[in-house]
Amino acid sequence: MIVQQSNFNSLLAITNRPPVVMVEGHGSWLIDSDGKRYLDFIQGWAVNCLGHTPSLLVEAVNRQAARLFNPSPAFYNDQAIRLANLLTEHSCLDRVFFTNCGAEANEGAIKLARKWGSLYKHGAYEIITMDNSFHGRTLATMSASGKPKWKELFEPKVPGFIQVPFNDLAAVAAAVSEHTVAIMVEPIQGEAGVIPATKEFLHGLRQLADKENLLLILDEVQTGMGRTGTLFAYQQAEAEPDIMTLGKGIGGGVPLAAVLAKEMISCFEPGDQGGTYNGNPLMTAVGVSVMEAMLESSFFRKVQENGEFLRKQLEELSRHHGLGVVRGSGMLLALLLPTPIASTIAEQAFEQGLIINAPRPDVLRFMPALNVSREEIETCITILGEVLTRCK
Ligand SMILES: Cc1ncc(COP(=O)(O)O)c(C=O)c1O
């Protein structure tokens, strides 16, 4: 297929993209219109949890496409019910609202917390969020996010968010006022450069929320659905959320996300929340297949083992090239660099057929398919090693 520059120009420019067009993907491999193959260790920003076009999900889409796309959110549908049941059976939450992306899920979480505050906490509405956090690109979720570059963007922002330093329990406690309704946090700050919340911090937030009658909202859009080696990251800390948001991996690549809440928080009334596509069976049928794949007995053991393998390989590479630490868990890992050359490395890796990204000038991030093979991990390390040698 011949792709001309003028073809790109009919798309609204929202990010810098390399001048290639992706046309196909299978497992860990993405293929452009010239037939060049790329080993994909980003997978649509941690979205394709089972790799590109896995046959299981292709079958789920086809099966459901032949039955029913969307009966309207005014009706129950069997796939949304199945997926909601699977999620509530395997988490500490009781109710699910499906959305189309992570930002919309967080928007729903914010609305639910505010509704709860208006009903049960004398109109409390403020949500404490973290410096450098990322919760999405709607106006409210940009307002909630602690990304420094967004401070002056799209003013005036949605009021009611207070940012405090991440992993600083005393700062969170000091920010609580009579207006506070919730604390919102990512178990690992992915976009900030894969910075894990400490177990003490998450556990402390849970205790603080209990003491002050606040809701704990965990944004597991990036960390949930097996990414960190367990179905949800909160399962590795003593910090059960009152509200949890999921996205990315839940749809295995199709637009699906969710807000989950404890029964006592589930206070939306008819008309408060909804949307044309929310919980449509075409997407939720895929979500059911993703969940079923993850619930196979050895799924998480393999994610943990292969995640450890990737970590060790990255640590070895780091030692060899004099780089920094590897942080994160499961299949959400970052390699720290001593100088701000991450974008250059990511660009050169792309040239060599490896997709990784640079969430910070000195951080490389790795989010392969959860079922990536050891051979593919070794290939990633070989290509990255060659690029690093050349960049010295
Ligand atoms: C923690 C977190 N929350 C929310 C979002 C937004 O999700 P989406 O891009 O699906 O709206 C992201 C996306 O990267 C994320 O990492």
The ligand as an SDF file (V2000), in Angstrom:
LIG
                    3D

 16 16  0  0  0  0  0  0  0  0999 V2000
   -3.5150    5.1750   35.1500 C   0  0  0  0  0  0  0  0  0  0  0  0
   -4.2740    5.6190   33.9350 C   0  0  0  0  0  0  0  0  0  0  0  0
   -5.4960    6.1360   34.0910 N   0  0  0  0  0  0  0  0  0  0  0  0
   -6.2360    6.5300   33.0470 C   0  0  0  0  0  0  0  0  0  0  0  0
   -5.7540    6.4280   31.7610 C   0  0  0  0  0  0  0  0  0  0  0  0
   -6.5930    6.8900   30.6060 C   0  0  0  0  0  0  0  0  0  0  0  0
   -7.0580    5.8000   29.8840 O   0  0  0  0  0  0  0  0  0  0  0  0
   -7.6120    6.0260   28.3940 P   0  0  0  0  0  0  0  0  0  0  0  0
   -6.4550    6.4480   27.5550 O   0  0  0  0  0  0  0  0  0  0  0  0
   -8.1690    4.6780   28.0150 O   0  0  0  0  0  0  0  0  0  0  0  0
   -8.6720    7.0670   28.4800 O   0  0  0  0  0  0  0  0  0  0  0  0
   -4.4790    5.8920   31.5380 C   0  0  0  0  0  0  0  0  0  0  0  0
   -3.9280    5.7770   30.1740 C   0  0  0  0  0  0  0  0  0  0  0  0
   -2.7430    5.6850   29.9590 O   0  0  0  0  0  0  0  0  0  0  0  0
   -3.7200    5.4770   32.6630 C   0  0  0  0  0  0  0  0  0  0  0  0
   -2.4950    4.9700   32.5190 O   0  0  0  0  0  0  0  0  0  0  0  0
  1  2  1  0
  2  3  1  0
  2 15  2  0
  3  4  2  0
  4  5  1  0
  5  6  1  0
  5 12  2  0
  6  7  1  0
  7  8  1  0
  8  9  2  0
  8 10  1  0
  8 11  1  0
 12 13  1  0
 12 15  1  0
 13 14  2  0
 15 16  1  0
M  END
$$$$
